[in-house]
Amino acid sequence: MKIDFNRYSGGANAATELVNTSGRVRSHGDALADVAALGEFFAAHGLDHTVHADDLEPAHALRDEVRTALEADEDELARHATAFVTRAGLGPGLHRDADGNWSWHVETSPDATATDTLAVLVGTGLLGALYTLGHDRFRHCTAPDCAGMFVDTSRAGRRRYCMPELCGNRLKVAKHRARQRDRT
């Protein structure tokens, strides 16, 4: 499997979504509670790797490692992300695409586990985001009572919520209800 290092946003978004599957972030519990959920997560992020029951615990451990990386200072984040890339990667290489353009790729080992493959995707995304966007794009969610984190890969760099459809909506509903109470 090849992962395109130049297209870091997919890996950065996978890191964000992985961290935010935790019961620590979601009030209804762990979103990766079983193998089926992990398989769906892999499919949603374009990882064509069969997951098994013995992949669940390492995926949870990786999730904790990724959260630690997101909370770290710039140098430590780079060290963590590099470790993710080299976990099952054979190292980066420069390849030409179909249009003749050069791009960096990280080839994963054929015997890499599902979690190793996910680690390579996340690591390349984090390194690309750190290099391209800077450390200030690694943030905590600003929604009240949310423990989520995210990598802001938006063009404007003004993202505030780990899960805009959930945290942003929750805040909008709360403000709407407050306005309704003030009117009555």
N, C-alpha and C positions, 0 to 999 in steps of 0.2 A: 504494500500500500504506500502511495506517495502522498505527502501532505505539502501543499504549496505554502511556503513560508511568507510569500508576498501577500497572500490573502489571509491576513491575521485576524480579521474581524470574526470569522466563523469560529476559530479556536478561542478567541477572547469571549465570545458569546457562550460557547460551550462551558468555559470556566465559570462564567457568571451563573449560568443555569445549573451547573453541577453544585456549586456552593449553595444555591438557593433551593435545592431539593431537600435540604436538611430539616428535620423536625424543629431545630433551633430557630429556623426562619419561618417555616409554615406552621400555622396554628393547628392544622388538621393532621399533622404528623409527617413522617418521612415520605417523600414522593418517590424514593427509590427503595421501597420496602421489600420488593420481591424481584425475581429474575425477569418477569414479564415487563415490569416498569423499567428496569435497566435496559432491556432489549429495545423498548420503545425510545428510551433516551438515546441509545446508540443510533438507531434508525433516523431519529430526528436530526442528528448531527452528521449524517452521511457516513457513519462508520459501519462498514460492511464486515462485521465481526460477530460470529455467533457467541452469545454469552451463556454461561452455565451457572449453576448454583454456587460453585466455588469462586465466581467472579464478584459476587455481591460484597463480601467483606473487604476485599482489596479496593473495590470502587468506593466504599464508604471511607476507607483509610485515605484514598487519594483525595476525596472531597475535603477531608480535614486538612490535608497537606496544602491543597489549593487555597483554602481559606487562610491558612497561615501565611502563604505567599502573598495573597492580596492585602493582608494587614501589615506586611513587612515594609521596611524602608526600601528605597530604590535598589541599593546594592544587594540586599538580601532577597528581594523579589527576583532580581536577575539571576542569582545563584539557584534559587528554587526552580525557576522556569527552565534554566539550562539543564538542571538535573532531570526535569520531566522529559525534555527532548532527548537526552542521551539515555534515558531509562531503557528503551528498547529500540532506539534509533541507531542507524548505522552511520550517523553523522550527516551533516548537510552537504548537499552537492548542487552544482550549478547545471541546469538543464535548459535546453531550448524547447519552447512550446510549439504548437502547430503553426503559429504565425512567425516563428523564427526569433521570438524575443527570449532573452535569458531570464530565468527566475530560479530562486533557491528552492530546493526541495529537501525534505528529510525522509529518507527511506526507512521504513521500519523492518525489523528482523522478521523473517518468515515464521519464527517460533514465538513471536511476541504474544503475550496474553491480551485479552480484551482490554483490561485495565491499562496495560502498557501502551496499547495503541491510543487509548483515550488520553493518557498522560502526554504522549507525543503531540497530539492535536492541541491540548490545552497549553503545553509548554511553548509551542511555536506561536500560538495566539498571544500569549502573555508577552513573549519576547518581542514580537512584532508590534504590539500595542505600546509597550514600554519604549521601544526605539522610535516609533513613528509619532506617538501622541504625547508621551511623557508620563511620569509617575503620578501627576495630579489627576489623571483620568481613572485611577483606581480608587474607588470611593465606597463609603457606607451609604445605605439608603437613608434618605432624609425623612421618610414617613415616621410618624410617632409610633413607638413600640415595635419597630421592625428591626430585626438583626441582620437583614440581608446586605449583600455587597454586590458590586458590579464593576465592570470595566466599561467606561463610557466611550464607545466607538462611534458615537454620533458625530456628524460633521461639525455642528456648532459647539459640541462639548458641554451642553447644559443639562444633561440628563440628571434627574434627582432621585429616581426610584429604582430599586432593584428589579421590580416587576411592575412596569407602568400600568399594565392592564389590571393589576390587583392593588398595589399600594397607592398608585395615583388615583385610581377610581375610588378607593376607600376614603381617601382624603377629600375628594370632591363631594362624595356623598355626605360626609361629616359636615363639611362647610354648608352644603345645601340644607341639611337638617337644622343647623344652627341658624341660618337665615330664616327658615320657616318658623322656628321657635321665637325668634326676635319679632316677627310680624304679628304673632298672636299674643 
